[in-house]
Amino acid sequence: MRQSARFSARQISFAGVLGAITVVLGSTPLGFIQIPPIAITIMHVPTIIAGVMEGPVIGGIVGAMFGAFSMYQAQIAINPLDKLIFSNPLIALVPRILVGIVAHYVFALVKDKRGNAVVAGVLAVFAGYTGYSLLGRLDSAPRLVIALVIGALSGLGADLLQRRLGHGPALAAAAGSLTNTVLVLGLIVAFGFLPGKVAFGVGLVNGIPEATVAVILTGLVYRATSGFLKQ
């Protein structure tokens, strides 16, 4: 999608509405799907939708709203670790801004069918490398095998998504959701708040369901509103 130097009234309204939805999701149980023992967040979905439908700048702005709200929540958090982690702007802001940007460019790439193989390959390499990095304390052989399995499953999953749900929104949502999960957890590990093994486990348990829900919700919203917004 083309971005002009000035924002249109629609873009400003779109960013405001999605930013407000993010705040509502984070302030109420609506932002979390409770499936014990995990809680799947959907707070990043408005940022993905903004990136897909209005471009990287609006996606980044809504992501910044998401990150800023995370920092605000950290100040009133009961858990002292949450307060410490999400008071850090690098953890709270940067990944969330990139969610909307990554979602837009993946969407733009896979609208061309030739881009699907590229995206699937990038996701496979990215997921495999991340898994390899987070499993740093394991012996090299099992660490490499697990990383290769993660990469292969990610690539196959990306290909399956585009076949089942169509080009564009599905892979954009998956990429945006994984950007949030991987970068937040990666930075948490880098700053020493959690060991790599724990972060890896959290990523597997929460990251895959969150990406799946993001794909479904983004696809539904895109199909329902894309025709109207193009008018």
C-alpha positions in Angstrom: 0.0 0.0 0.0 1.2 3.5 -0.8 2.1 5.9 2.0 1.8 9.6 1.4 3.7 12.3 3.3 0.5 13.3 5.0 -1.9 11.0 6.8 -5.5 11.0 5.5 -8.4 11.4 7.9 -9.2 7.7 7.4 -5.7 6.7 8.4 -5.7 8.9 11.5 -9.2 7.5 12.5 -8.1 4.0 11.7 -5.0 4.3 13.9 -7.0 5.9 16.7 -9.7 3.2 16.7 -7.2 0.4 16.6 -5.1 2.0 19.4 -8.2 2.3 21.5 -9.1 -1.3 20.8 -5.6 -2.3 22.0 -6.1 -0.5 25.3 -9.5 -2.0 25.8 -8.1 -5.5 25.1 -5.3 -4.9 27.6 -7.5 -3.5 30.2 -10.2 -6.2 30.2 -10.3 -10.0 29.9 -11.2 -9.6 26.2 -7.5 -9.4 25.4 -6.8 -12.8 26.8 -8.1 -16.2 25.8 -7.8 -18.4 28.9 -7.0 -22.0 28.1 -5.4 -23.3 31.3 -2.5 -23.4 31.9 -1.9 -20.8 29.3 -3.4 -17.3 28.5 -3.3 -16.4 24.8 -3.1 -12.6 24.2 -4.6 -11.0 21.2 -3.4 -7.5 22.0 -1.1 -7.5 19.0 -3.8 -8.2 16.5 -4.9 -4.6 16.0 -1.3 -3.7 15.2 -1.1 -6.5 12.6 -4.4 -5.3 11.1 -3.1 -1.7 10.9 0.1 -2.8 9.1 -1.8 -5.0 6.7 -4.6 -2.6 5.8 -2.9 0.9 6.2 0.8 0.4 5.7 4.0 0.3 7.7 3.7 3.8 9.2 0.2 3.3 10.6 1.1 -0.2 11.7 4.2 1.2 13.5 2.1 3.9 15.2 -0.5 1.5 16.5 2.4 -0.8 17.6 3.9 2.1 19.5 0.5 2.7 21.2 0.6 -1.0 22.2 4.1 -0.7 23.5 3.3 2.5 25.4 0.3 0.9 27.0 2.5 -2.1 28.1 4.9 0.3 29.8 1.9 1.9 31.6 0.6 -1.4 32.7 4.1 -2.3 34.0 3.9 0.6 36.4 0.8 -0.9 38.1 1.7 -4.5 37.7 1.5 -6.7 40.8 4.3 -9.1 39.6 7.6 -7.3 40.2 9.3 -9.1 37.3 6.6 -7.9 34.9 7.2 -4.4 36.2 10.9 -4.7 35.7 10.7 -6.2 32.2 8.1 -4.0 30.6 9.4 -0.8 32.1 12.3 -1.3 29.6 11.4 0.6 26.4 13.5 -1.7 24.3 11.4 -4.7 25.3 8.0 -2.9 25.5 8.2 -0.6 22.5 10.6 -1.9 19.8 9.1 -5.4 19.1 5.5 -3.9 19.1 6.5 -1.2 16.5 8.1 -3.9 14.3 5.0 -6.1 14.5 3.0 -3.7 12.3 5.9 -3.0 10.0 6.8 -6.7 9.5 3.1 -7.6 8.9 2.8 -4.9 6.2 5.9 -6.0 4.2 5.1 -9.7 4.5 1.6 -8.9 3.2 3.0 -6.8 0.3 5.4 -9.6 -0.6 3.0 -12.5 -0.6 0.4 -10.8 -2.6 2.6 -11.9 -5.4 2.5 -15.7 -5.3 6.2 -15.9 -6.1 6.8 -14.3 -2.7 5.3 -17.2 -0.7 8.4 -19.4 -1.0 10.6 -16.5 0.0 8.5 -15.8 3.1 8.2 -19.5 4.1 12.0 -19.8 3.8 12.7 -16.7 5.8 10.3 -17.8 8.5 12.0 -21.2 8.6 15.5 -19.8 8.9 14.4 -17.2 11.5 12.5 -19.7 13.6 15.4 -22.2 13.4 18.0 -19.7 14.3 15.9 -18.4 17.2 15.4 -21.9 18.6 19.1 -22.6 18.3 20.0 -19.4 20.1 17.5 -19.9 23.0 18.7 -23.5 23.5 22.3 -22.3 24.1 23.0 -24.6 27.1 22.1 -27.8 25.3 24.8 -29.9 23.6 25.4 -28.9 20.0 23.9 -32.0 18.4 20.4 -32.1 20.0 20.4 -28.3 19.8 21.0 -28.3 16.1 18.4 -31.1 15.5 15.7 -29.2 17.5 16.5 -26.0 15.6 16.2 -27.8 12.2 12.9 -29.3 13.3 11.6 -25.9 14.4 12.7 -24.3 11.1 11.2 -27.1 9.0 7.8 -27.0 10.8 7.7 -23.2 10.5 8.3 -23.3 6.8 5.8 -26.0 6.2 3.3 -24.2 8.4 3.7 -21.0 6.4 3.1 -22.9 3.2 0.0 -24.6 4.6 -1.4 -21.2 5.8 -1.1 -19.7 2.4 -2.7 -22.7 0.7 -5.6 -22.9 3.2 -6.3 -19.2 3.9 -5.1 -17.4 0.8 -2.2 -15.1 0.1 -1.4 -12.1 2.2 -3.3 -11.8 5.4 -2.6 -15.2 6.8 1.2 -15.1 6.5 1.3 -11.4 7.5 -0.6 -12.2 10.7 1.7 -15.2 11.4 4.8 -13.2 10.8 3.6 -10.2 12.9 2.6 -12.5 15.8 5.9 -14.4 15.7 7.8 -11.0 15.6 6.1 -10.0 18.8 6.8 -13.4 20.5 10.3 -13.9 19.4 11.6 -10.4 19.8 10.0 -9.8 23.3 11.3 -13.2 24.6 14.7 -12.7 22.9 15.2 -9.3 24.5 14.0 -10.7 27.9 16.7 -13.4 27.6 19.3 -10.8 26.4 18.7 -8.6 29.4 19.0 -11.6 31.7 15.4 -11.6 33.1 14.8 -15.2 32.1 17.0 -18.2 31.1 16.8 -19.3 27.5 15.2 -22.6 28.2 12.3 -21.0 30.1 11.8 -18.4 27.4 11.9 -21.1 24.8 9.2 -23.0 26.6 7.0 -20.0 26.9 7.5 -19.2 23.3 6.4 -22.7 22.2 3.4 -22.9 24.6 2.1 -19.4 23.9 3.6 -18.3 20.6 2.0 -20.9 18.3 -1.6 -20.5 19.6 -1.2 -16.7 19.5 -0.1 -16.9 15.9 -3.0 -19.2 15.0 -5.5 -16.9 16.6 -3.9 -13.8 15.0 -4.2 -15.5 11.6 -7.9 -16.3 12.1 -8.9 -12.8 13.4 -6.8 -10.9 10.9 -8.3 -13.0 8.0 -11.8 -12.4 9.2 -11.3 -8.6 9.6 -9.5 -8.3 6.3 -12.3 -10.1 4.4 -15.0 -8.1 6.1 -13.5 -4.7 5.6 -11.1 -4.7 2.7 -13.7 -4.1 0.1 -15.3 -1.2 2.0 -11.9 0.5 2.7 -11.0 0.4 -1.0 -14.0 2.4 -1.9 
